[in-house]
Amino acid sequence: MDRRSELTEFLRSCRARRQPEDLGLTPVAGRRRVPGLRREELAQAAALSVDYYVRLEQGRLRNPSESVVDAVATALDLDEAERRHLHNLARPRRAQPVTPAIRPVLQALLDAADVPAAIFGRRGEVLAWNALAAALVTDFGALPPRERSMPRLVFLDPEVASRYVDWEGKARDLVAQLRMATGVDPDDAELAALVGELSVKSADFARLWAGHRVKEKCRGSHRYRHPVVGELTLHYESFRLPDAPDQSLVCQFAEPGSPDEEALRLLASWTGGATPGHLERVNPQLR
């Protein structure tokens, strides 16, 4: 992906979401051809010359200072993830190499966990998982490695998509996380190929990708619609691995004492080598 065009489109989308009144500015006179802030208004709010801001937005500044990028981020009221993404695009650094290999001790840790747990790469690829994570979402082990990808599964696999009650929210988060990854390494050819494939195969992906939203996977919750135990809400926490910063360990859990915890316990009791399809045949009344 081209870093300069990514920077330009990201800043344009951020400007479109802000109005001069939000910054206490008097709108520039004349017909407004695009929604949101004009470049002149943003430059004024960030205390920059218009020419300097235009060169920044177009990616023509070799290395803008951290304070300049921060001033633009503040004027646009960017959140922490958006601010980091802007710094990644405007002040690029050498990307960390992708390290897909999972240390055996990490797989042992996943297997010992009594909650759904998995390790994901920065492109959303599923690198390792435990039996409960597979029972919850899909049998990752039965898929070719290339298809062990949450973006591919959520946008292209109707069975997996149906597991998420709020599919739109899950899809939006995945796209925002992929967009964040482009700022870390705009030259990632595999990421560019994934985005291109999904843009062609999924109109929903193309629509969400055009929004230029960014988000880091930290914490949150999902409401699942499971064919065996019914609906349950699980919260998740994400942990970046110190020696592999492109990998994240994600653990999901239910509120203690809740019906969701009981549903998860029921699912866990059936994961001893059984696939979700097998469990459904054993207990057809639990749908």
C-alpha positions as CSV (number, residue, x, y, z in Angstrom):
1,M,0.0,0.0,0.0
2,D,1.2,3.5,-0.7
3,R,1.9,5.3,2.6
4,R,1.4,8.8,1.1
5,S,-2.1,8.0,-0.2
6,E,-3.0,6.3,3.1
7,L,-2.0,9.4,4.9
8,T,-3.9,11.7,2.6
9,E,-7.1,9.6,2.7
10,F,-6.9,9.2,6.5
11,L,-6.6,12.9,7.1
12,R,-9.3,13.7,4.7
13,S,-11.7,11.3,6.4
14,C,-10.8,12.8,9.8
15,R,-11.4,16.3,8.5
16,A,-14.8,15.3,7.1
17,R,-15.9,14.2,10.7
18,R,-15.2,17.7,12.2
19,Q,-16.9,21.0,11.8
20,P,-15.3,24.5,12.2
21,E,-17.7,25.2,15.1
22,D,-16.2,22.2,16.9
23,L,-12.9,24.1,17.0
24,G,-14.4,27.5,17.8
25,L,-13.6,28.7,14.3
26,T,-15.7,30.9,12.0
27,P,-16.2,28.9,8.8
28,V,-14.2,30.1,5.8
29,A,-16.5,32.0,3.5
30,G,-17.6,30.5,0.2
31,R,-19.4,27.4,-1.0
32,R,-18.2,24.2,0.9
33,R,-17.7,21.4,-1.7
34,V,-16.8,18.8,0.9
35,P,-18.2,18.0,4.4
36,G,-16.2,18.9,7.5
37,L,-13.1,21.1,7.9
38,R,-11.3,22.7,5.1
39,R,-7.5,22.4,5.0
40,E,-7.3,26.1,5.8
41,E,-9.4,25.7,8.9
42,L,-7.4,22.7,10.2
43,A,-4.1,24.5,9.6
44,Q,-5.4,27.5,11.6
45,A,-6.5,25.2,14.5
46,A,-3.1,23.5,14.5
47,A,-1.2,26.7,14.3
48,L,0.4,25.8,11.0
49,S,0.7,27.6,7.6
50,V,-1.7,26.3,5.0
51,D,1.1,25.3,2.7
52,Y,2.8,23.3,5.4
53,Y,-0.3,21.5,6.3
54,V,-1.1,20.7,2.6
55,R,2.4,19.2,2.2
56,L,1.8,17.1,5.4
57,E,-1.5,15.8,4.2
58,Q,-0.1,14.9,0.8
59,G,2.8,13.1,2.4
60,R,5.4,15.4,1.0
61,L,7.2,16.2,4.3
62,R,10.1,13.9,4.8
63,N,10.0,13.9,8.6
64,P,7.5,16.2,10.3
65,S,8.2,16.8,14.0
66,E,6.3,14.9,16.7
67,S,4.9,18.2,18.0
68,V,3.4,19.1,14.6
69,V,1.7,15.7,14.2
70,D,0.4,16.0,17.7
71,A,-1.0,19.5,17.0
72,V,-2.9,18.1,14.0
73,A,-4.2,15.1,16.0
74,T,-5.4,17.4,18.8
75,A,-7.2,19.7,16.4
76,L,-8.9,16.7,14.9
77,D,-9.8,15.3,18.3
78,L,-8.3,11.9,17.5
79,D,-8.4,9.1,20.0
80,E,-5.3,7.3,21.1
81,A,-5.4,4.7,18.4
82,E,-6.1,7.3,15.7
83,R,-3.3,9.5,17.0
84,R,-0.8,6.5,16.9
85,H,-2.0,5.7,13.4
86,L,-1.4,9.3,12.2
87,H,2.2,9.2,13.7
88,N,2.8,5.8,12.0
89,L,1.8,7.3,8.6
90,A,3.4,10.7,8.9
91,R,6.6,9.6,10.7
92,P,7.2,6.1,9.4
93,R,9.7,3.8,11.2
94,R,11.1,0.5,10.2
95,A,8.4,-2.1,10.7
96,Q,8.9,-5.0,13.1
97,P,9.4,-8.3,11.1
98,V,6.4,-10.6,11.2
99,T,7.1,-13.6,13.4
100,P,4.4,-16.2,12.7
101,A,6.2,-19.1,14.6
102,I,4.5,-19.9,18.0
103,R,6.8,-21.1,20.8
104,P,5.6,-24.5,22.1
105,V,5.3,-23.1,25.6
106,L,2.6,-20.7,24.4
107,Q,0.6,-23.5,22.9
108,A,0.9,-25.4,26.2
109,L,-0.4,-22.2,27.9
110,L,-3.4,-22.1,25.6
111,D,-4.2,-25.7,26.1
112,A,-4.1,-25.3,29.9
113,A,-6.5,-22.3,29.9
114,D,-10.1,-23.0,30.8
115,V,-11.4,-20.2,28.7
116,P,-11.4,-19.6,24.9
117,A,-7.9,-18.4,24.0
118,A,-6.0,-17.8,20.8
119,I,-3.0,-16.0,19.4
120,F,-3.5,-13.7,16.5
121,G,-1.1,-11.9,14.1
122,R,-1.4,-8.3,13.1
123,R,-3.4,-9.2,9.9
124,G,-6.0,-11.1,12.0
125,E,-4.5,-14.5,11.2
126,V,-5.2,-17.2,13.8
127,L,-1.7,-18.5,14.7
128,A,-2.6,-20.8,17.7
129,W,-5.8,-21.7,19.6
130,N,-7.2,-24.0,22.2
131,A,-10.1,-26.5,21.9
132,L,-12.6,-24.1,23.5
133,A,-11.8,-21.3,21.1
134,A,-12.3,-23.7,18.2
135,A,-15.6,-24.9,19.6
136,L,-16.7,-21.3,20.0
137,V,-15.9,-20.0,16.6
138,T,-14.9,-22.8,14.1
139,D,-12.6,-25.8,13.7
140,F,-9.5,-23.8,12.8
141,G,-7.4,-27.0,12.5
142,A,-9.6,-28.2,9.7
143,L,-8.9,-25.1,7.6
144,P,-5.9,-24.5,5.3
145,P,-3.5,-22.1,7.0
146,R,-4.3,-19.3,4.6
147,E,-8.0,-19.5,5.6
148,R,-7.2,-19.3,9.3
149,S,-7.9,-15.6,9.2
150,M,-10.6,-13.8,11.2
151,P,-11.2,-11.2,8.5
152,R,-11.7,-13.8,5.8
153,L,-13.9,-15.9,8.1
154,V,-16.1,-13.1,9.3
155,F,-16.6,-11.6,5.8
156,L,-16.6,-14.7,3.6
157,D,-17.8,-17.6,5.8
158,P,-21.6,-17.4,6.5
159,E,-21.3,-20.0,9.2
160,V,-18.7,-18.0,11.2
161,A,-20.5,-14.7,10.5
162,S,-23.7,-16.1,11.9
163,R,-21.9,-16.8,15.3
164,Y,-21.8,-13.0,16.0
165,V,-25.1,-11.4,17.0
166,D,-23.7,-8.0,16.3
167,W,-22.0,-8.9,13.1
168,E,-21.7,-5.3,11.9
169,G,-19.8,-4.4,15.1
170,K,-17.4,-7.3,14.8
171,A,-16.8,-6.6,11.1
172,R,-16.2,-2.9,11.8
173,D,-13.6,-3.7,14.5
174,L,-11.7,-6.1,12.2
175,V,-11.5,-3.6,9.4
176,A,-10.4,-0.9,11.8
177,Q,-7.7,-3.2,13.2
178,L,-6.5,-4.0,9.6
179,R,-6.4,-0.3,8.8
180,M,-4.2,0.2,11.9
181,A,-1.9,-2.5,10.7
182,T,-1.3,-0.6,7.4
183,G,0.2,2.2,9.3
184,V,2.7,-0.1,11.1
185,D,3.9,-1.5,7.8
186,P,2.5,0.0,4.6
187,D,4.8,-2.3,2.6
188,D,3.2,-5.5,3.9
189,A,2.4,-7.3,0.7
190,E,0.4,-10.0,2.4
191,L,-1.8,-7.4,4.1
192,A,-2.3,-5.5,0.8
193,A,-3.3,-8.8,-0.9
194,L,-5.8,-9.6,1.9
195,V,-7.4,-6.1,1.7
196,G,-7.6,-6.4,-2.1
197,E,-9.2,-9.8,-1.9
198,L,-11.8,-8.8,0.6
199,S,-12.6,-5.6,-1.2
200,V,-13.4,-7.6,-4.3
201,K,-15.3,-10.4,-2.6
202,S,-17.2,-8.5,0.0
203,A,-19.2,-5.2,-0.6
204,D,-19.5,-4.8,3.2
205,F,-15.7,-4.9,3.6
206,A,-15.2,-2.4,0.8
207,R,-17.8,-0.1,2.5
208,L,-16.2,-0.3,5.9
209,W,-12.6,0.0,4.5
210,A,-13.6,3.3,2.8
211,G,-14.4,4.8,6.3
212,H,-10.7,4.9,7.3
213,R,-11.5,4.1,10.9
214,V,-8.7,2.7,13.0
215,K,-8.7,0.7,16.3
216,E,-6.4,-1.4,18.3
217,K,-7.6,-4.8,19.7
218,C,-7.4,-4.2,23.5
219,R,-10.6,-5.3,25.3
220,G,-14.3,-5.5,24.7
221,S,-17.1,-8.1,24.4
222,H,-19.0,-10.2,21.8
223,R,-22.4,-11.7,21.9
224,Y,-22.3,-15.1,20.3
225,R,-25.1,-17.2,18.8
226,H,-23.8,-20.7,19.2
227,P,-25.5,-23.7,17.7
228,V,-24.9,-25.9,20.8
229,V,-25.4,-23.6,23.8
230,G,-27.4,-20.8,22.4
231,E,-26.5,-17.1,22.9
232,L,-23.8,-16.0,25.3
233,T,-21.8,-12.9,26.0
234,L,-18.1,-13.1,26.5
235,H,-15.7,-10.4,27.4
236,Y,-12.1,-10.4,26.0
237,E,-8.7,-9.0,26.9
238,S,-5.8,-8.7,24.5
239,F,-2.2,-9.0,25.5
240,R,0.7,-8.0,23.2
241,L,3.6,-10.5,23.4
242,P,6.7,-8.6,24.4
243,D,9.1,-10.6,22.2
244,A,6.7,-10.7,19.2
245,P,4.9,-7.4,19.1
246,D,2.9,-8.4,16.0
247,Q,1.3,-11.2,18.0
248,S,-1.5,-10.8,20.5
249,L,-2.9,-13.3,23.0
250,V,-6.7,-12.9,23.4
251,C,-8.6,-14.5,26.2
252,Q,-12.4,-14.5,26.5
253,F,-14.4,-15.0,29.7
254,A,-17.9,-14.8,31.1
255,E,-19.2,-12.8,34.0
256,P,-18.9,-14.9,37.1
257,G,-22.2,-16.4,38.2
258,S,-24.0,-15.5,35.0
259,P,-25.9,-17.7,32.6
260,D,-23.1,-16.9,30.1
261,E,-20.6,-18.6,32.5
262,E,-22.9,-21.6,32.7
263,A,-23.2,-21.8,28.9
264,L,-19.4,-21.6,28.6
265,R,-18.9,-24.3,31.2
266,L,-21.3,-26.5,29.3
267,L,-19.4,-25.9,26.0
268,A,-16.1,-26.6,27.8
269,S,-17.4,-29.9,29.1
270,W,-17.9,-31.1,25.5
271,T,-14.6,-30.0,24.0
272,G,-12.5,-33.1,24.8
273,G,-11.6,-33.8,21.2
274,A,-15.2,-33.2,19.9
275,T,-16.0,-30.7,17.1
276,P,-19.0,-28.4,17.4
277,G,-20.7,-30.4,14.7
278,H,-20.3,-33.6,16.8
279,L,-21.6,-31.8,19.9
280,E,-24.7,-30.7,18.0
281,R,-25.4,-34.3,16.9
282,V,-25.0,-35.5,20.5
283,N,-27.3,-32.8,21.9
284,P,-29.6,-31.8,19.1
285,Q,-32.1,-30.1,21.5
286,L,-29.5,-27.5,22.5
287,R,-29.6,-25.1,19.7
